[in-house]
Amino acid sequence: MISHITPDRRDIVYDERAHQAGLPVTVHHRHGVAEPAVLVMDPGQLELYALQLERAIAKRKAAREGMPR
């Protein structure tokens, strides 16, 4: 059973012929094994996640700016 998936610190790849992006990830299993995989996204998914990540980054920045120093 999978416990979680983490993105690898490698560049995303875009395949122009397939019109898909591939994000290298690591799949972590509950029993301790981890294996490499690729998260494949079509252009619509890629744009959706880009927007969602942009919003998350903005929220993180706003939270940091609101923290007392």
The first five atom37 places (N, CA, C, CB, O) and aatype in JSON, in Angstrom:
{
  "aatype": [12, 9, 15, 8, 9, 16, 14, 3, 1, 1, 3, 9, 19, 18, 3, 6, 1, 0, 8, 5, 0, 7, 10, 14, 19, 16, 19, 8, 8, 1, 8, 7, 19, 0, 6, 14, 0, 19, 10, 19, 12, 3, 14, 7, 5, 10, 6, 10, 18, 0, 10, 5, 10, 6, 1, 0, 9, 0, 11, 1, 11, 0, 0, 1, 6, 7, 12, 14, 1],
  "atom_mask": [
    [1, 1, 1, 1, 1],
    [1, 1, 1, 1, 1],
    [1, 1, 1, 1, 1],
    [1, 1, 1, 1, 1],
    [1, 1, 1, 1, 1],
    [1, 1, 1, 1, 1],
    [1, 1, 1, 1, 1],
    [1, 1, 1, 1, 1],
    [1, 1, 1, 1, 1],
    [1, 1, 1, 1, 1],
    [1, 1, 1, 1, 1],
    [1, 1, 1, 1, 1],
    [1, 1, 1, 1, 1],
    [1, 1, 1, 1, 1],
    [1, 1, 1, 1, 1],
    [1, 1, 1, 1, 1],
    [1, 1, 1, 1, 1],
    [1, 1, 1, 1, 1],
    [1, 1, 1, 1, 1],
    [1, 1, 1, 1, 1],
    [1, 1, 1, 1, 1],
    [1, 1, 1, 0, 1],
    [1, 1, 1, 1, 1],
    [1, 1, 1, 1, 1],
    [1, 1, 1, 1, 1],
    [1, 1, 1, 1, 1],
    [1, 1, 1, 1, 1],
    [1, 1, 1, 1, 1],
    [1, 1, 1, 1, 1],
    [1, 1, 1, 1, 1],
    [1, 1, 1, 1, 1],
    [1, 1, 1, 0, 1],
    [1, 1, 1, 1, 1],
    [1, 1, 1, 1, 1],
    [1, 1, 1, 1, 1],
    [1, 1, 1, 1, 1],
    [1, 1, 1, 1, 1],
    [1, 1, 1, 1, 1],
    [1, 1, 1, 1, 1],
    [1, 1, 1, 1, 1],
    [1, 1, 1, 1, 1],
    [1, 1, 1, 1, 1],
    [1, 1, 1, 1, 1],
    [1, 1, 1, 0, 1],
    [1, 1, 1, 1, 1],
    [1, 1, 1, 1, 1],
    [1, 1, 1, 1, 1],
    [1, 1, 1, 1, 1],
    [1, 1, 1, 1, 1],
    [1, 1, 1, 1, 1],
    [1, 1, 1, 1, 1],
    [1, 1, 1, 1, 1],
    [1, 1, 1, 1, 1],
    [1, 1, 1, 1, 1],
    [1, 1, 1, 1, 1],
    [1, 1, 1, 1, 1],
    [1, 1, 1, 1, 1],
    [1, 1, 1, 1, 1],
    [1, 1, 1, 1, 1],
    [1, 1, 1, 1, 1],
    [1, 1, 1, 1, 1],
    [1, 1, 1, 1, 1],
    [1, 1, 1, 1, 1],
    [1, 1, 1, 1, 1],
    [1, 1, 1, 1, 1],
    [1, 1, 1, 0, 1],
    [1, 1, 1, 1, 1],
    [1, 1, 1, 1, 1],
    [1, 1, 1, 1, 1]
  ],
  "atom_positions": [
    [[0.84, -1.17, 0.0], [0.0, 0.0, 0.0], [0.89, 1.25, 0.0], [-0.96, -0.01, 1.22], [1.94, 1.27, 0.65]],
    [[0.48, 2.26, -0.72], [1.25, 3.5, -0.83], [0.92, 4.41, 0.34], [0.95, 4.22, -2.18], [-0.25, 4.59, 0.69]],
    [[1.96, 5.01, 0.94], [1.73, 5.97, 2.01], [1.72, 7.39, 1.48], [2.81, 5.83, 3.09], [0.89, 8.2, 1.9]],
    [[2.63, 7.71, 0.55], [2.65, 9.05, -0.04], [3.57, 9.07, -1.26], [3.11, 10.11, 1.01], [4.31, 8.12, -1.51]],
    [[3.5, 10.16, -2.0], [4.34, 10.35, -3.19], [4.99, 11.72, -3.07], [3.5, 10.23, -4.52], [4.33, 12.7, -2.73]],
    [[6.29, 11.79, -3.35], [7.0, 13.06, -3.29], [7.64, 13.37, -4.64], [8.08, 13.03, -2.19], [8.13, 12.47, -5.32]],
    [[7.63, 14.66, -5.04], [8.3, 15.02, -6.28], [9.81, 14.92, -6.09], [7.9, 16.45, -6.73], [10.34, 15.24, -5.03]],
    [[10.5, 14.48, -7.12], [11.95, 14.44, -7.09], [12.49, 15.83, -7.44], [12.51, 13.36, -8.07], [11.79, 16.63, -8.06]],
    [[13.69, 16.09, -7.05], [14.31, 17.38, -7.36], [14.98, 17.32, -8.73], [15.34, 17.78, -6.26], [16.19, 17.53, -8.88]],
    [[14.15, 17.03, -9.72], [14.62, 16.97, -11.11], [13.64, 17.74, -11.97], [14.78, 15.49, -11.6], [12.48, 17.93, -11.6]],
    [[14.09, 18.17, -13.12], [13.25, 18.96, -14.01], [12.09, 18.15, -14.57], [14.07, 19.51, -15.15], [12.2, 16.95, -14.82]],
    [[10.99, 18.84, -14.75], [9.85, 18.25, -15.44], [10.19, 18.18, -16.93], [8.54, 19.09, -15.18], [10.92, 19.03, -17.45]],
    [[9.67, 17.18, -17.6], [9.95, 16.98, -19.02], [8.65, 17.14, -19.8], [10.59, 15.58, -19.29], [7.61, 16.63, -19.38]],
    [[8.7, 17.85, -20.92], [7.52, 17.99, -21.77], [7.76, 17.27, -23.08], [7.17, 19.48, -22.01], [8.74, 17.54, -23.77]],
    [[6.86, 16.35, -23.42], [6.94, 15.59, -24.66], [6.01, 16.26, -25.66], [6.57, 14.08, -24.44], [4.79, 16.13, -25.56]],
    [[6.58, 16.97, -26.62], [5.78, 17.71, -27.6], [4.92, 16.8, -28.46], [6.69, 18.54, -28.49], [3.79, 17.15, -28.8]],
    [[5.44, 15.64, -28.81], [4.67, 14.73, -29.66], [3.46, 14.15, -28.93], [5.57, 13.58, -30.16], [2.38, 14.05, -29.51]],
    [[3.63, 13.79, -27.67], [2.53, 13.21, -26.89], [1.67, 14.28, -26.23], [3.08, 12.27, -25.82], [0.58, 13.99, -25.72]],
    [[2.16, 15.53, -26.23], [1.47, 16.63, -25.55], [1.23, 16.3, -24.08], [0.12, 16.94, -26.25], [0.13, 16.46, -23.55]],
    [[2.3, 15.82, -23.43], [2.23, 15.46, -22.02], [3.49, 15.93, -21.31], [2.04, 13.94, -21.85], [4.57, 15.99, -21.89]],
    [[3.33, 16.26, -20.03], [4.47, 16.59, -19.18], [4.69, 15.43, -18.22], [4.23, 17.92, -18.4], [3.74, 14.77, -17.81]],
    [[5.93, 15.18, -17.88], [6.26, 14.12, -16.93], [7.07, 14.68, -15.78], [0.0, 0.0, 0.0], [8.16, 15.22, -15.98]],
    [[6.54, 14.54, -14.57], [7.22, 15.0, -13.36], [7.79, 13.79, -12.63], [6.25, 15.8, -12.44], [7.03, 12.93, -12.19]],
    [[9.11, 13.7, -12.5], [9.7, 12.58, -11.75], [9.28, 12.64, -10.28], [11.25, 12.61, -11.87], [9.37, 13.69, -9.64]],
    [[8.82, 11.51, -9.76], [8.37, 11.41, -8.37], [8.92, 10.13, -7.74], [6.81, 11.44, -8.29], [9.43, 9.25, -8.44]],
    [[8.81, 10.05, -6.43], [9.13, 8.82, -5.71], [7.86, 8.36, -5.0], [10.31, 9.03, -4.69], [7.22, 9.13, -4.29]],
    [[7.52, 7.11, -5.19], [6.35, 6.51, -4.54], [6.85, 5.79, -3.29], [5.59, 5.51, -5.52], [7.7, 4.91, -3.36]],
    [[6.32, 6.18, -2.13], [6.73, 5.61, -0.85], [5.65, 4.65, -0.37], [6.99, 6.73, 0.21], [4.47, 5.01, -0.28]],
    [[6.05, 3.43, -0.07], [5.11, 2.42, 0.41], [5.16, 2.34, 1.93], [5.42, 1.03, -0.21], [6.17, 2.67, 2.55]],
    [[4.08, 1.91, 2.53], [3.99, 1.84, 4.0], [5.0, 0.87, 4.6], [2.6, 1.43, 4.42], [5.4, 1.04, 5.75]],
    [[5.41, -0.12, 3.85], [6.37, -1.09, 4.39], [7.82, -0.64, 4.22], [6.18, -2.44, 3.71], [8.74, -1.41, 4.47]],
    [[8.03, 0.62, 3.79], [9.37, 1.18, 3.75], [10.05, 1.22, 2.4], [0.0, 0.0, 0.0], [11.09, 1.86, 2.26]],
    [[9.5, 0.58, 1.41], [10.11, 0.59, 0.08], [9.71, 1.86, -0.66], [9.69, -0.67, -0.73], [8.57, 2.32, -0.56]],
    [[10.66, 2.43, -1.39], [10.39, 3.6, -2.23], [10.84, 3.27, -3.64], [11.12, 4.87, -1.68], [11.87, 2.62, -3.85]],
    [[10.07, 3.74, -4.62], [10.42, 3.46, -6.01], [10.17, 4.69, -6.87], [9.63, 2.26, -6.54], [9.24, 5.45, -6.62]],
    [[11.0, 4.88, -7.89], [10.82, 6.02, -8.78], [9.62, 5.79, -9.71], [12.09, 6.27, -9.61], [9.29, 4.66, -10.06]],
    [[8.99, 6.9, -10.09], [7.88, 6.85, -11.03], [7.81, 8.21, -11.72], [6.52, 6.5, -10.3], [8.59, 9.11, -11.44]],
    [[6.86, 8.34, -12.63], [6.65, 9.6, -13.33], [5.17, 9.94, -13.26], [7.14, 9.52, -14.83], [4.32, 9.12, -13.58]],
    [[4.87, 11.16, -12.84], [3.51, 11.67, -12.86], [3.29, 12.29, -14.23], [3.26, 12.71, -11.69], [3.92, 13.3, -14.56]],
    [[2.4, 11.72, -15.03], [2.15, 12.19, -16.39], [0.91, 13.08, -16.38], [1.96, 10.99, -17.37], [-0.14, 12.71, -15.84]],
    [[1.05, 14.27, -16.98], [-0.05, 15.24, -17.0], [-0.28, 15.73, -18.42], [0.25, 16.42, -16.07], [0.66, 15.98, -19.17]],
    [[-1.57, 15.86, -18.78], [-1.88, 16.45, -20.08], [-1.85, 17.98, -19.93], [-3.29, 15.96, -20.62], [-1.75, 18.47, -18.81]],
    [[-1.94, 18.74, -21.03], [-1.84, 20.2, -20.92], [-2.86, 20.83, -19.96], [-2.0, 20.8, -22.28], [-2.52, 21.77, -19.24]],
    [[-4.08, 20.34, -19.95], [-5.09, 20.89, -19.03], [-4.73, 20.67, -17.58], [0.0, 0.0, 0.0], [-4.87, 21.57, -16.75]],
    [[-4.27, 19.48, -17.26], [-3.85, 19.18, -15.88], [-2.65, 20.03, -15.5], [-3.52, 17.68, -15.72], [-2.56, 20.54, -14.38]],
    [[-1.73, 20.19, -16.43], [-0.52, 20.97, -16.17], [-0.88, 22.42, -15.85], [0.43, 20.91, -17.39], [-0.33, 23.01, -14.91]],
    [[-1.79, 23.0, -16.62], [-2.21, 24.38, -16.37], [-2.97, 24.5, -15.05], [-3.09, 24.89, -17.53], [-2.77, 25.46, -14.31]],
    [[-3.83, 23.53, -14.75], [-4.57, 23.55, -13.49], [-3.63, 23.52, -12.3], [-5.55, 22.38, -13.43], [-3.77, 24.3, -11.36]],
    [[-2.65, 22.6, -12.32], [-1.71, 22.49, -11.2], [-0.79, 23.7, -11.12], [-0.89, 21.22, -11.33], [-0.38, 24.08, -10.02]],
    [[-0.47, 24.31, -12.26], [0.34, 25.53, -12.23], [-0.41, 26.64, -11.5], [0.69, 25.99, -13.68], [0.17, 27.35, -10.68]],
    [[-1.71, 26.78, -11.78], [-2.51, 27.79, -11.1], [-2.65, 27.5, -9.6], [-3.9, 27.87, -11.73], [-2.54, 28.4, -8.77]],
    [[-2.87, 26.23, -9.27], [-3.02, 25.85, -7.87], [-1.72, 26.07, -7.1], [-3.47, 24.39, -7.74], [-1.74, 26.54, -5.96]],
    [[-0.6, 25.74, -7.71], [0.69, 25.95, -7.05], [0.99, 27.44, -6.89], [1.82, 25.27, -7.86], [1.53, 27.86, -5.87]],
    [[0.63, 28.22, -7.89], [0.82, 29.67, -7.81], [0.04, 30.25, -6.63], [0.39, 30.34, -9.12], [0.55, 31.09, -5.9]],
    [[-1.21, 29.79, -6.45], [-2.02, 30.25, -5.31], [-1.42, 29.81, -3.98], [-3.47, 29.73, -5.43], [-1.4, 30.58, -3.03]],
    [[-0.93, 28.58, -3.91], [-0.33, 28.08, -2.67], [0.93, 28.87, -2.32], [0.01, 26.58, -2.81], [1.16, 29.17, -1.16]],
    [[1.72, 29.2, -3.32], [2.93, 29.99, -3.1], [2.57, 31.39, -2.59], [3.78, 30.09, -4.4], [3.21, 31.91, -1.69]],
    [[1.53, 31.99, -3.17], [1.09, 33.32, -2.74], [0.58, 33.27, -1.29], [-0.01, 33.85, -3.67], [0.87, 34.18, -0.51]],
    [[-0.17, 32.22, -0.94], [-0.66, 32.09, 0.44], [0.5, 31.91, 1.42], [-1.62, 30.9, 0.55], [0.49, 32.47, 2.51]],
    [[1.49, 31.13, 1.02], [2.67, 30.93, 1.87], [3.4, 32.25, 2.09], [3.63, 29.89, 1.25], [3.8, 32.57, 3.2]],
    [[3.56, 33.01, 1.01], [4.24, 34.31, 1.1], [3.47, 35.26, 2.01], [4.41, 34.93, -0.29], [4.06, 35.94, 2.85]],
    [[2.14, 35.3, 1.84], [1.32, 36.17, 2.68], [1.4, 35.77, 4.14], [-0.13, 36.15, 2.21], [1.45, 36.62, 5.02]],
    [[1.41, 34.48, 4.41], [1.51, 34.01, 5.79], [2.85, 34.39, 6.4], [1.31, 32.48, 5.85], [2.92, 34.79, 7.56]],
    [[3.91, 34.26, 5.61], [5.24, 34.64, 6.11], [5.33, 36.14, 6.39], [6.32, 34.22, 5.1], [5.93, 36.56, 7.38]],
    [[4.73, 36.94, 5.51], [4.78, 38.39, 5.69], [3.96, 38.84, 6.89], [4.27, 39.09, 4.44], [4.25, 39.88, 7.49]],
    [[2.95, 38.06, 7.25], [2.11, 38.38, 8.4], [2.67, 37.88, 9.72], [0.0, 0.0, 0.0], [2.14, 38.22, 10.78]],
    [[3.74, 37.08, 9.68], [4.33, 36.54, 10.9], [5.2, 37.6, 11.58], [5.18, 35.28, 10.59], [5.93, 38.33, 10.92]],
    [[5.11, 37.68, 12.91], [5.99, 38.59, 13.63], [7.45, 38.1, 13.52], [5.56, 38.71, 15.11], [7.73, 36.9, 13.53]],
    [[8.34, 39.04, 13.43], [9.76, 38.68, 13.27], [10.53, 38.91, 14.53], [10.39, 39.44, 12.14], [11.74, 38.66, 14.57]]
  ]
}
